[in-house]
Amino acid sequence: MNFRDVPNLLKFEQHARSHSEDEIVMDCYKRIREIIAPVPKPPSGWEFGGAPPVADLKASCQAVEKATRLLWACAAATDQIAPRPWNYLPDYQASLDYFLDLNDLELMAVTQQHRIAWEATVDVKQTTK
């Protein structure tokens, strides 16, 4: 799997490329790359030839879920969440701990109320050409 296989990962990749001097962004980029690289590419809706193995689908889902948590931690620590979830800017490790420790429903509740700023500023159409 790579960043281009998932829209929010692609947007983050573009954000990371334009913020390569930011240590937090680059650390998150490397962490996500390490998570998704060993995972088989998810099948597209246009691929034929039978269903992929369940283990591949499970691995893809787990990788995307963990990568999403890392994205949100990076966004929180770099002040890229609107509206800000807290009255202060948390440090990166505290953000990682927070988002990695949320259960699935808690994560959904947080992400439903907030948006990541770089997702609104990256034009995916331009990046896929």
Secondary structure, 3 states (H helix, E strand, C coil): CCHHHCHHHHHHHHHHHHCCCCHHHHHHHHHHHHHHCCCCCCCCCCCCCCCCCHHHHHHHHHHHHHHHHHHHHHHHHCCCEECCCCCCCCCHHHHHHHHHHCCHHHHHHHHHHCEEHHHHHCCHHHHCC
